[in-house]
Amino acid sequence: MTDQGFGLKEHKHNLIINTIHEGFWGFGIAFHSTYAVVPLFLKLLDAPPIIIGSAAGVFTACAALPQITMAFIGQRIQNVKKGIVLAHSVMIPPMLLAGFIFGILAPTGPNVWAIYFGCFVLFSLGVGVVFPIWADFLELVHLPERRGEFFGISFAITNAAGFLGGFAVKKLLKSVPFPSNFGYGFLIYAVCIMAAVILFLGYRLKQKKSKKPNRDFRLFRNQLQFVLKTDGNYRRYLFSRILLAANYPAISLYAVYAHEKLQFDVSEAGIFTAITVLLSGLSSFTMGKIGDKWGHKHALVLVFIGYLAALVAALNAKTMMHTYLIFVFLGIGQGGFLTTSMSLIFEFAGDEGDKKIYFALTDSLTAPFVVIFIILSGIFIPSHGIATVLVGLGFFIVLGTLSLAFFTKEPKTERTEFAPSEMVM
């Protein structure tokens, strides 16, 4: 045993459960992908361009909003397993509601998109409730020295299941009339979330380190400020991530831009999803291994090179094969991003730092810039077109990638060491 009775046996047990858990997530999320299904659904509902192009960005921004509050509340949670189940349950009602409305009631009309978009926003806020508590939970279910492997294998299974889900999406969208086809997909996603939540009960957890919870939000805010003031390398990482926020509206525009040029059947969204998640699975595992060996910051640079390649492929797409190539590169980026970005958060926080704080800070401080890029994209698309907007977004992605590569150091070796107990409030 290596940590309070938690050893390799418990790590492997949790890895098995986590792969099943992620399998449900991967299959379900194929029916609600923010890079293919959601933008095309909004387009078919005649939503405005700014709304269509905002899918990935709104998801990220809304998911960031509750995180600082949840990081503060999360300090008081002693039963982490109960906390993670309750947090995940928040996401289920909006998805069930969207599924019921569009699958069963199947409304049509000029403003119907607003009904779905409201459910989408509520679902995204629910994801933000989950993240900080999920960070605590994940810390208690794996061995630190096998972190990259744990995340890499888990998220690889997510994407393998999503690959199968992609073909299920294509069949559903092809065989059921609109909008019930999308609505039934949302219901499938809600059921998958329920199954994944139940699996949390089977994990074996390390004993949570006993820390006196901070009940004063002012002191908690000072703790956040202390992290930003003392960790210069983390500030440089945040600057890079702010520039790279331009990637979110770009992701939401690829399928719509390709559809405008090629007028393919909307059921192709399933193939796009299958391609993306297949490459995501391979990238997740590969980037986890690269990060463990050479550093997760270097792996994240490779991730954003993949994202840039997707943007270049979108601008040059003239056939369906070219369009499929967009989602090959997008999969490489998306699969590696979750594994490497999560690993970096753990390394920035170190053994004694509060992971919830780093999760909350990263998402909360980058979210306003995601919104800015979304708004600017929506403003310029009607007058300049999607292609010009993608070129502009690509410029910021290049700058962010260069900043990450040359100005951010590997936190595992260069992080400014500090412990929360040393903070002077």
N, C-alpha and C positions, 0 to 999 in steps of 0.2 A: 504494500500500500504506500502511496506517495503523498497523499494529502487528506488527512483526517479520515482515514479509512476508504478513500477513493483512489483506485488504482486502474491499471490497464483493463482489468476485467469489467469494471463499471464503465470505463470509457467506451469499450467495444459494445457493451450492452446498449448504451445510449446512442452510439453511432447507428446501430441496427434500427432502433426505434425512430431515430431522426431521419433515416433514409426513407422509411415508410411514411412518416409525417410529411416530408418534403415531396414524396411521390404524389400524395393527395393534392398538395399545393400546386405542384407543377401541372398536373392534369387539369385542375380546376381553373388555374389562371390563364390557360390557353384560350378559354372562352371570354376573357376580359383583358386581353393584352393591350397596353396603352400605346403600342407602336403600330398595331394593325387593326384589331377588332374595334377598339373604341373610336379612333379617328374616322374609320370608314362608316361606322354606325352613325356618328354625328353628321357626317357628310350626307348620308341617305335621309337623315331627319331634317336636312336643310338648315343646319346650324350655321351661324356666321363664321367666316374664316378664322377670326381670332379665337373662337371657341374650339373649332376643329384642331387648330394648331397648338392648343394649350393642354392637350390631354396629359402628356407625360409631365409637363411642367406644373400643372395644377395638382396632379397627384403628389408630386414631390413637395410643393409649397404647402399644401394642406396637411400633408403628413408631418411637416416640420412644426406647424403651429402649436400643437399640444405638448411638444416634447420637453420643453423646459419645465412646464408645470408638472408633467408626469415624472420627470427626473426628481423633482422635489418631493412629490408624493411617494415615489418609489422607495425613498429612503426608509419609510416607515413600514414597508411590507416585510413581514417576517416569514409568512408562508408563501414562498416564491411560486410554488406550483399552483396554488389557488389563485395567486395574483395573475399569473400568465394565462390561466384559463379564462378568468373574468375579463381581462384586457382583450383577448382575441374575440370574445363573444360580442364585443361592441361592433365588430365589422359585419356581423351576419345580418342584422335587420335591414340595412340599406340595400344589400345585394338581393335579399329575398324580396324586398319591395320592388326594386327595378325589374326583377324576374317576373313577379306577379303582374305588374302593370303592363309590361310589353309582351310577356309570354301569353297571359290569359286574357287581359282586357284588350291588348293590341290597339292602342289609340293611334290616330293619325291627325295631322293638322300642322299649320305653320309654326306653332310654338311648342310642339310636343318635345322637342329636344331639351327644353328647360326642365321638364320633369325628370328625364334621365340624368341631366347634368347635376341636378340637385342631389339625386341619389349618389352620383359619382363623387361629389364633394364630401358628403357625409361618410361614405366609405373610406375616402382618403384620410379624413380626419381620424377615423377609427384606426387606421394603420399607424398614425402618429401616436395614438394612445399606447399602442403595442410596443413600439421600438425600444424605448428606454427600459421597460420591464423585461423585454426579450433579451436585452444586453446582459442584465443581471442573471437571467435564467441560463443563458448560454455559457456564462462564466462558470456555472456550477455543474455543468454536464460533460466537460471535456478536459483533457490534460493540456496544459499550455504548450508543451513541447511538440504536441501533435495537432496544433490548432489548424494549420494550413490544410493538413490532410482531412481533418474533421469537416471543415467548411467545404473543402474542395469536393470530397466524395458526396456530401449531403446535397450540395447545390448541383452536382452533376446528375444525381438522381432526379432532382426537381426538373431538370431540363430534359432528361430522358422520358419522363412521364409527360412532359409538355409536348414532346415530339409526337407521341401517340395522340395527345389531346388535339394537336393541330389538325390531324386527319379527321378526327371526330368533329371538329369545328367545320371543316370543309363540307362534310356530309350533311351536317345539321343545317348550315346556311344554304346549301343547294336544294335540300329536300323539303324544307318547311317555309311557308310564305313569310314575307317581311311584315311587321317587325317581330312576329312570334319566334322566328328562328333565333334572333339575338336574345330575346327574353328567356327562352328555354335554356340557352347557354348560361345566362346569369344565375338561373336556378341551380344548374349543375354545379356552378362555382360555389354557391352558398352551401350546398350539401357537402362538397369536398372540404370546405372550411370547417364544418361541423365535425367531420371525421378526423381531420387533423388536430382539432382542439381536444378531442377525447383522448388521443394518443399521448398528450402531455402527462396524463395520469400514470403512465408506465415508466417514466424516466427515473433514474437513480441519481440523486443530487448530493453534491458535497455539502458539508455543514457550512452554512453561511457564516462568514466572519462577523462576530458581534461588534457592531458599531452603534454608538449612540446616535439616533436620528436627529438631524437638524430640523427643529420645528419653527425656526425663525427664517422667513423668506428673505429678509434683508441680509442675514448672514449667508444664506445660500447664494444670493446674488453676488456677494463679495467673493464667494468661493469660485464662481464662474469668472469673475474679473481677475482673480488671482491666477487662474489657468492661463488666461489670455496675456497677462502682463509678464509672467515668468517663463512661458514656453515659446520662445521666439521661433523655433522650428515649426511648431504647430500653427503659429500665425502665418508663416510662409505657405504652409500646406493649405490653410483656409483661403489665402489669396489666390492660389492656383485653382482651387475648387470654385471660387467665385467666377473666375474667367471661364471655367469649364461648364458653368451653369448654362451657357449658350447651347450646350448639347441637347437640353431637354426639349425646347421647341423644335429643334431640327429633327429629333427622333419622331415626333408626332406628324411631321410633314412628309416623310418619305413615301408612305403608302398612298397618301392623297395625291401627291405630286405625280407619282407613277401612274395612278389611276387616271388623272387628267390627260396624261400623254398617251396612254395605251388603251384606256377604256376596257380593261379586263373585267371578268365577272367577279363580283364582290366575294364569292366563295374562295377566291384565291387567298383571302386573309388567313384561311386555315393552313395553306401551304407556306405562307410567309412565317406563320407562327411555328410550324414544324421545323422549317429550316433554321430559324433563329434559335429555338431551344435545343436543337441537335448540336449546333455549333457552340451554344452557351454551355452545354454540359461538358464538351471537350475542353473548352476554354476555362471553365470553372476549375476543373481538376488540374489542368496544366498550369494555370496561373497560381494556384495554391502551392503546387510543387516548386515553381520558380520563386515564389515569394519566400517559402521556407528556406530555400538554398541561397538565393542571391539578394533577397530583400523585397518586401511587398511594395515599396515605393517604386522600384524598378518595374515590377509586374504591372503596377497601375499605369505607368508610362506606356507600356505595350498595349494596355487596354484602350487608352485614348488614341493611340495610333490606329487601332481597329475601328474606333468610332469615326475617325477622319476618313478612313478608307470607305466606310459606308456612305459618307456624305459625297465623296468624289464619285462613287458608283451611282448614286442617285442623280447627280447632275448630268451624268453621261449615259443614263439608261435609255436605250432605244428599242429593246426587245424584252420579252418576258425573261429570257435567260439573264440579261443584264439586271432586271428587277430582282430576280432571285439572288443575284450577287450582293445586292444591297443588304439583304437580310443574313447572308453569310457573314459579312463583316460586322453587322449589327450584333449578331449572336456572339461573335468573338469578344466584342466590347462588353455586352451586357453580362455574359457569363463570368468574365474575369472581374468585372467591377464589384459585384457584391462580395465575392471572396476576398479580394485585395483591400477594398475599402473598410470592411469589417475588421480584418486582421490589423490594418493600420490603426484603427481606433483603439484596439486592445494594446498595441505597442505604444501609442502616444500616452495612454493612461498609465502604463506600467503595472507592476504588481500591486501597488498601494493606491493608485488613482481610481477615481469613481468612473467606471465606463459609461454610466448613464449620462454624466456631465458631458463627456466628449461626444457621445452620440447626439445629445440635445444641442450642444453648441454648433457642431458641424452642420447639421440640417437647418437649424434656426437661423444661423448667420448667412447661409447661402440662399435660403428660400427667397428673401426679397429680390435678389438678383435674378433668380429664376423668373419671378413675376415680371421684372423689368424687361427681360429678353422676350417673354411672351407678349407683353404689351407692344413693344417695338416691332415685333414680327407681325402682329395683327394690324398695326398701323401701316406698315410698308408693303404688305402683300397685295392689297387692292391696287396700289399705284405702281409698284415695281415688279410684282410677280413673285412666285415662290422661289424661282431659281436665284434671283438676286438676293433675296433674304437668306437663302442657304449659304451663298458665298459669304455674306456678311457674318453669319453665325460661325462659319468655318474659320474666319479670321481670328475670332476670339478663342475658338477651340485650339488653334495652333499656338496662340500666345499662352494659354493655360497649360498646354502640354510641355512647352519649353520651360515655363516657370517651374512646373513640377519636376522636370528632369534635371534642371541645373541649379535651382535655388532652394529646393526642399531636400533635406538630408534624410537618410534612413533613420526613423525614430528608434529602432531597436538598439542602435549604437550611439546615436547622437542626441537622443531626447534629454532635455533638461530634467534632472531627477528632482522630484519633490514628493512629499507625502501629505495627505490632507491634514494629518494631525499637526503638521508644522505650520499650517496657515495661521496668520495673525489677522483676526477679524477686527 
